[in-house]
Amino acid sequence: MHPQETLLSGTEAASGPPAPAVRPRTSSNGVPLSGAEGQDGPEGGQPMDAETFAGLSGRIMAVMNTVIDGKEEAVRLALTVLLAGGHLLLEDVPGVGKTLLAKSLARTVDCTVNRIQFTPDLLPSDITGVSIFNQSSRAFEFRPGAIFANIVIGDEINRASAKTQSALLESMAEHQVSVDGTTYHLQEPFMVIATQNPIEMEGTYPLPEAQRDRFMARISLGYPDTEAELAMLETHQSANPLDAVEAVATTADVAAMVATVAAVHVAPAVRAYTVALGQATRTSPELRLGASPRALLQLLRAAKAAAALAGRAFVLPDDIRTLAVPVLAHRLLVERGAASAGATPASVIGELLATVAVPGPPDGRAVKGARNT
Amino acid sequence: MSGGRSLTRALGEPSTGPARWVLAVAVFGAVMGASLSLGGVLANSGWFPRASIVVAVTLFIPALLRRRPGLGPFAPLGALAGWLLGLTLMFFPGTAILGFIPTTRTVRAALDLSAEASAVVMGSVAPAPTVLPMIFLAAAGLGFAALLIDTVAVTVAMPAAGALGIVLIMLPAALMTDKGIGTAGFVGAAAGYLLLLGCCRWYAPEGRLRNGGNAAPSGTLARGAALGAAVVLLMAIVPAAVPGFTQGSFPQGSRLNGSNGPTRLDPMIALGSDLRTQSSRINLTYLSNTNTAQYLRLSTLEDFTGKSWQPTPLPGGLSSSLDALKPAADANAAVPRTETITQVTARSLDSEWLPAPLSPTQVRDVNGRWLWNPSTQTILGQGASTEGQEYTVRSEMPVLTPALLEAATLPPRATLNPVFSTLPNDVPQLVRTTAQEVAGKAATPYKKAMALQEYLRSDAFSYSLDTPAAEGYDGSGMQVLAEFLKVKSGYCVHFSAAMAVMARELGIPSRIAVGYAPGAANLEVVQRDGVTLFGYQAAGRDAHAWPELYFEGLGWVPFEPTPSRGSVPAYAQEESDSGTDPGNIPLPNRTTAPETATSAAPTTTGAADDGAAAPPTGGEWLLRAGLGLLVLLLLGAPALVRSAGRRRRLALVRRGTGAVAGAAPDPGRVPGVLAWRELLATAIDYGYIAEPSLTPALHAERIAAMLGTGAPPGLALVRGAYEEAVYSNAAAGTGRDDLADAVETVHARLRTRATPWQRLRATLVPASFFTR
């Protein structure tokens, strides 16, 4: 539910010429938030018809798949997160293509891309921007940081200090940056793709739980299979396939796709299923921390995007099931005892999915299957 | 949710609080409610207190065990222990340690008591006397039913299937009594069943339906009600509809006549029951213008071709007017005749056959619709009963003399129904040789018949009700007959059958008449229309069977081969007694000389000694057939309900919900949902286990795996329609033939891929029917 505004609306000229694509607004400014369109629809985006949507999303995934071999699921998930208006956390050992995935997604969409290499000495202002005193105009002037882009790639986010991380996380949640009392809106679509090395690697600052909660989904890429790895060695030998990537969608396209996703129907039964699943994570004795309401909201949003990508105008419980692990796993904490017994968040979610009944028609009569066993 | 916990839950453990007690009370209520039906089986309610204590103890122990969830699965063992304990406590405290711990003596005493009980059951018609063995039987049966219901409804958590136990309780009443289950029994059983369903729904389902699982009390109730209704309906319909059930060996079958008439037993059965109890209850009285008592016939057995003797089915086109009866043209018109008037008052006799003397010519004042069968000279009611009837029969018999019979040497007329002379191929050699030896050089049919009767009445044979059963040849088959001729001991059925079969062996057509041997005079004398009528009465112990042989020119002639029973007709008495004077006509009729009457009188009083008839075997047969039928009905009920449900669903799928434009259709009844439910239920019938946590797509995937390669596309079609109906905002209520077809295709596919055993199970015990 991020307030969205048109690119130019609410621009405040108080602090000099704003950087391109930056939409600052003083905090005292009461400019109305974005319109009646709905919470998710970026303004300007009109829902497109299913065919256009399918064509466009198919092209985006096809192009990304030429860059990253054998990772169709990760690619689809990345696009799902983009269309659901969330942020993506890529977690894996170095060298499996995390950055490549982030970059290829950014390249396929014709939009501004910034990349931040997180290091221990990175400062929050490097991300958000800084106000500099302009001698000639004798006024403070805002220099936007690296966050001001449609897609921000945060490489090795866990190498930065907690302070810097939180600066990024705040802007992720709010879609805005506050510097010296002035609030600057980020452009839409806005998506952070952060990559992270597994926590037990040396020289890292683990992301706090609250911050992990701000990522809609986490993907582990994993090693490619033999075939894909051979193909990769072949294609990456001569040239970087990224160079060959051409944008297949504009920001307007993406906005329209996001609007399409927002129009996907969610039946009461699916909402009930989501809530039942969330409650199961909270009552499970194997989990110390269950899924937050925000987590469930994001799960449902992601499910809508997944449904749209599957060519459906409504969400199925299957969408929830497929996304449960990527969307929920990184937010859950396993009890120590269960962890030592080998339970992982993903395994616990798997168990819960096997117990939570899938609701049927909302007439209270038959739970599909449940009564018929 | 650990595996252990969900297992316990899956076993329907009510775990905490008052639930287990409430459930125990519910089962108790169901059992005792259904037990009200026993009111008609046992003479009074003396059994009730002890039986209820046994049932209570049987249920108490499992309820106690369920306090600890881990012990839940062992509740049936607890119930068994409670059952034994309760029975010991109530019936054999003297043989038990501390009055309730059974010992071997207890077991022996229990076996003795059950043997006595079975003797009482076999030896009485309902209502049985409420003696200790019967109380024991009732208590044991009810306790066992309680055990069964408790196990099925609570331990296995299938309360709807508890109906099995309840039906078990109602069985005796349905099978044995005149009044059937009775209103009280039925209402009690239904109330108890609903109580059981309700309580199980209320207290036990928590563990069964997990998060998000919607409760469906209406479904459970409907299912239970459907099961009950189906059973009752089948019990009412099937016996009436199945050919051969109302004819054949058991003309009355075990048909439930509902409210308009009691279930009446086949005359042979009634005869046997009455004989074995040596009942002195007066079944009927009659006034007759003869001064000797009469043989009153109910029905005949003439078909010997099968395993047992059976009546022939009723021919068509029978007259229902009894005003003028025309016997088949059996008797030569030249033979002098004598007319007998018999005015019968059927008191406690409740039979579908109208008692009448042989060869009636007119029946008057009888209520209801009765059919005259000229071939057997019997009168069969169509939904009518003799109970309380008072009617007059005129009958006409040739005045038979030995000389006349001696002269009847012509072979039987060709038009005589061959059923009267046909013998099965497996007539034992002993029977054949005996017949030939006995007949010896006898030249005429009459001589042969007399030789047979003489042989059977000779000292070599003894009359006994018990020997056949003890020697293991009780029954009505041909082998039994051979055994009877070897052991030479039996009762009227054996004697009459032996004579009838051997007569056929010698070329004389024969049949067995079933009815009442001449009873005793009751000293009543009535003058009516200028005719003096003498009163007689026939009690239950007078039930009898005797052979009738056919003599060309004279018709059917009764004989009396059973020693010490009935009265030997004058024409059939041995020559040393009366045969010397062929001119003397000692036939019982009003012209009979007084001396004949005195000669017949002593024999009538001996009637009480004749005993049992065929029926121990017939009774068992009937019971077995009834039980078998009931089992069949019970087996069939789920299949019937299930297939009716399938048809209804598919019809709705094809027709659609017919929702008015603008109004949203009921989301639970749109074609997509119904089709999917039916498909899933079908798959479940064929062994699919529908985990509630699976989505439609996953179900479809697994069902497709069941269907093998190349699963019909209908599966995806139905799944898609269901998903659209439930999860999209565009559920349509319009009829979908394609969905119904797809479901049928999948069904057919499942059927062809299933093993015969699976097919049978899917049809008879559809798993989707037995749901929680």
Interface residues (C-beta under 8 A of the other chain):
Chain A: H265 A267 A269 V270 A272 Y273 A276 Q279 A280 S284 P285 R312 A313 F314 V315 L316 P317 D318 R321 E351 L352 L353 A354 T355 V356 A357 V358 P359 G360 P361 P362 D363 G364 R365 A366 V367 K368 G369 A370 R371 N372 T373
Chain B: M1 S2 S6 L209 R210 N211 G212 G213 N214 A215 A216 S218 G219 D666 P667 G668 R669 V670 V673 W676 R677 L680 A681 I684 I689 A690 E691 P692 S693 L694 T695 P696 A697 L698 H699 Y722 E723 E724 A725 V726 Y727 S728 N729 S768 T771 R772
